C-alpha cells in the first residue's frame, strides 16, 4: 500500500505538472472502487481549475476552484498518472483505468486500480474536517506536532507493540508497515517492545528517525515492490536503501546478525535482534 512518502512525492510531481490546469471533462469507466464513485463526480469537477494539491496522511487533496476538493486514496494498488503524448502506458492495463480526467491542454489524469481498494470523491472544502476519512487522524509525522513529548505521552499505559502504535493513524498519520520497520531499526528499538515501556530518550530517537526516513524516502520517490508508480509511471527508488524490511534471513547491514521477521497486527515485521533492543 502506498504510504506517506509515495503520496507526498506524487503530490509534488502532480503539482509541478498540473498547477493551474483545468478539468475539461471526467469519464468514469468503472465506479466500483472501495466506495462507489459518485455519478455526480463528473459534473461537479468538470470546468474547475486546480488551485492547489495538498496531502493529509495517505490522502491526496486536489483543491479546485469554487471551494471543492477532490479526495483521492490509492488503496492497495492504485496509481494516479498524468499522461501526455509521450507517456509510456506499458506498465498499465487499460482495463483498470477506472476514472479519467481530461485537462484543458489535452493531457489526461488517469486513476488506475487493479484491486479497487482506492477512493475518489469530491467534497466541499468546508466539510473536509468532518469527513470520516480525515477527522480522526493524528498529527502529520513531519510536523512540529509530532514531537518527542507528544509521542512519549501517546505511549503511556499502552501495551501494544511500539510498531503497531506507529502504524495507528489516530496516533500519527501516514506511517505504514514498510517505514515503521525502517524507523525502528534506525532508532535501535525492537518493534515488539511494549509502547508503554518506551523512554523519553527513545521517543526522541523515534521522532528523529521518522523525519530522517520519511524525508529520504520522499526524495527517492517512495518505495516500489510491485505496483506503485508515480505520476510519470515510474517506480520509487527507496527499495534499494531499505535496511530491514523484506530482508529476513539476510545479514544486518550494521552488525551482520541475521534479520528476523515476526507478524505484528497481521503484518510482517522485520528487525535485527542485535541492533534493536
C-alpha positions in Angstrom: 0.0 0.0 0.0 1.4 3.5 -0.9 2.4 5.2 2.4 3.2 8.9 3.1 6.4 9.1 1.1 4.7 7.7 -2.0 1.7 10.0 -1.7 3.9 13.1 -0.9 6.3 12.5 -3.8 3.2 12.0 -6.0 1.7 15.2 -4.7 4.9 17.2 -5.5 5.1 15.8 -9.0 1.5 16.4 -9.8 1.6 20.0 -8.6 4.5 20.7 -10.9 2.7 19.4 -13.9 -0.9 20.3 -13.1 -0.7 23.7 -11.4 -3.3 26.0 -12.9 -4.7 23.3 -15.3 -8.5 23.0 -15.7 -10.5 19.8 -15.9 -12.3 19.7 -19.2 -14.3 16.6 -18.7 -14.4 13.5 -16.5 -15.1 9.9 -17.6 -16.0 7.3 -15.1 -15.4 3.9 -16.8 -16.0 1.8 -13.7 -17.3 3.2 -10.4 -16.7 0.1 -8.3 -13.9 1.1 -6.0 -13.8 0.7 -2.2 -16.7 3.1 -2.2 -18.6 3.6 -5.4 -17.5 6.7 -7.3 -20.5 9.0 -7.4 -22.2 9.5 -10.7 -22.2 13.3 -9.8 -18.4 13.5 -9.7 -18.0 14.3 -13.4 -20.5 17.2 -13.4 -19.1 18.5 -10.1 -15.4 18.6 -11.3 -15.7 19.5 -15.0 -14.6 23.0 -15.7 -12.8 23.6 -12.5 -9.2 24.8 -12.2 -6.7 23.1 -10.0 -5.6 25.7 -7.5 -3.6 23.6 -5.1 -2.6 20.0 -4.3 -2.1 19.1 -0.7 -1.9 15.9 1.3 -3.3 14.6 4.6 -1.8 11.3 5.8 -2.2 8.9 2.8 -4.8 11.1 1.0 -4.3 13.4 -1.9 -6.4 16.6 -1.9 -6.8 18.3 -5.2 -8.2 21.7 -4.3 -10.3 23.1 -7.0 -11.8 26.5 -7.8 -15.1 27.1 -6.1 -14.0 25.6 -2.8 -14.4 22.0 -4.0 -11.8 19.3 -3.1 -11.1 16.1 -4.9 -10.1 13.5 -2.3 -8.1 10.6 -3.6 -6.7 7.5 -1.8 -4.7 5.0 -3.8 -5.8 1.9 -1.8 -3.6 -1.1 -2.2 -2.6 -0.9 -5.9 -3.9 2.4 -7.2 -2.0 4.9 -9.3 -2.7 8.5 -10.5 -0.7 9.2 -13.6 -0.5 12.4 -15.7 -0.5 11.1 -19.3 0.7 13.3 -22.0 1.5 12.4 -25.6 4.8 10.7 -24.8 3.5 8.8 -21.7 4.5 5.1 -21.8 1.4 3.0 -20.9 3.1 -0.4 -21.0 3.1 -0.6 -17.2 -0.7 -0.2 -17.0 -3.6 -2.4 -18.0 -6.2 -0.2 -19.5 -8.9 -2.4 -18.2 -8.1 -0.9 -14.8 -8.2 2.7 -15.9 -11.4 3.4 -13.9 -11.5 7.2 -13.9 -10.1 9.6 -16.5 -9.8 13.4 -16.1 -9.2 15.2 -19.4 -7.3 18.5 -18.9 -7.5 21.7 -20.9 -4.1 21.1 -22.6 -5.3 17.7 -23.9 -3.4 15.6 -21.4 -5.1 13.1 -19.1 -5.0 12.4 -15.4 -5.9 8.7 -15.1 -6.8 6.7 -12.0 -5.8 3.0 -12.5 -6.5 0.4 -9.7 -6.4 -3.3 -10.3 -7.6 -4.3 -6.8 -10.2 -1.5 -6.5 -9.4 -0.5 -2.9 -9.0 3.1 -3.7 -11.3 6.1 -3.2 -12.2 9.2 -5.2 -14.8 11.7 -4.2 -15.5 15.4 -4.4 -16.4 17.3 -1.3 -16.9 21.0 -0.3 -13.8 22.4 1.4 -15.9 23.3 4.4 -16.7 19.6 5.0 -13.1 18.3 5.0 -12.5 18.4 8.7 -15.7 16.4 9.4 -15.1 13.6 6.8 -15.0 10.2 8.3 -11.7 9.5 6.5 -9.9 12.5 8.0 -11.5 13.6 11.2 -9.7 11.0 13.5 -6.3 11.3 12.1 -3.3 12.1 14.3 -0.6 14.7 13.6 1.5 14.6 10.5 4.8 12.9 11.3 6.8 15.7 9.6 5.0 18.4 11.5 6.1 20.1 14.8 3.1 18.5 16.5 4.8 15.1 16.2 7.3 15.8 18.9 9.2 13.6 21.4 7.0 14.9 24.2 3.8 14.1 22.2 5.0 10.6 21.3 6.1 9.8 24.8 2.7 10.9 26.2 0.9 8.8 23.5 2.8 5.7 24.6 1.9 5.9 28.3 -0.1 3.0 29.5 -0.1 1.3 26.1 0.5 -2.4 26.0 0.5 -2.6 22.2 3.9 -3.1 20.4 5.6 0.2 19.5 5.4 -0.7 15.8 1.6 -1.1 16.0 1.4 2.3 17.7 3.4 4.0 14.9 1.0 2.5 12.4 -2.1 3.7 14.3 -3.3 6.5 12.1 -5.0 8.1 15.2 -1.6 8.5 16.8 0.4 9.6 13.8 -0.9 9.9 10.3 0.7 8.3 7.2 3.2 5.8 8.6 2.7 2.3 7.3 4.3 -1.1 7.5 7.5 -0.5 5.5 8.5 2.7 7.1 7.6 1.7 10.7 10.1 -1.2 10.4 12.8 1.1 9.0 12.2 3.9 11.5 12.5 1.5 14.5 15.7 0.0 13.0 17.3 3.4 12.7 16.1 4.3 16.3 17.6 0.9 17.5 14.3 -0.1 19.1 12.8 -3.6 18.8 9.3 -3.4 17.2 7.8 -5.9 19.6 8.6 -3.6 22.7 5.5 -2.5 24.6 4.8 1.1 23.7 4.3 1.9 27.4 7.9 0.9 28.1 9.4 3.4 25.7 11.5 6.0 27.5 11.6 9.7 26.8 15.0 9.4 25.1 13.8 6.5 23.0 10.7 8.6 22.0 13.1 11.3 20.8 15.1 8.8 18.8 11.9 7.6 17.1 10.8 11.1 16.2 14.2 11.9 14.7 14.3 8.6 12.8 10.8 9.2 11.5 11.8 12.5 9.9 15.0 11.2 8.5 13.5 8.1 7.0 10.4 9.8 5.5 12.3 12.7 4.0 14.9 10.3 2.5 12.1 8.2 1.0 10.2 11.2 -0.4 13.5 12.3 -2.1 13.7 8.8 -3.7 10.1 8.9 -4.9 9.0 6.3 -2.4 9.3 2.5 -2.5 8.1 0.1 -5.2 7.9 -3.6 -4.7 5.1 -4.5 -7.1 2.5 -2.0 -8.4 3.3 1.6 -7.1 4.1 4.1 -9.9 4.4 7.9 -9.7 2.6 10.4 -11.9 5.1 9.7 -14.7 4.6 5.9 -14.5 8.0 5.4 -12.8 8.7 3.2 -9.7 10.0 4.6 -6.5 13.7 4.1 -5.8 13.9 3.8 -2.0 13.7 -0.1 -2.0 17.5 -0.3 -2.5 18.0 1.7 0.7 15.8 -0.5 3.0 17.8 -1.9 5.9 15.4 -4.4 7.4 12.1 -4.5 5.6 11.7 -7.7 3.4 15.3 -8.8 4.4 14.5 -11.8 6.6 17.4 -14.2 6.7 19.9 -11.7 5.3 22.8 -10.2 7.4 22.2 -6.9 9.1 24.0 -4.0 7.3 25.4 -2.8 10.7 26.3 -5.9 12.7 25.9 -8.9 10.3 23.4 -10.6 12.6 20.6 -12.3 10.7 17.5 -10.2 10.2 14.4 -11.8 11.7 10.7 -11.5 10.9 7.6 -11.6 13.1 4.0 -11.0 12.5 2.5 -8.0 14.4 -1.1 -6.9 13.8 -1.3 -9.2 10.8 1.7 -7.6 9.1 5.2 -8.9 8.6 7.7 -7.0 10.7 11.5 -7.1 10.3 14.2 -6.3 12.8 17.8 -7.0 13.8 17.9 -9.0 17.1 21.3 -7.4 18.0 20.9 -3.8 17.0 17.3 -3.3 18.2 16.5 -3.6 21.9 
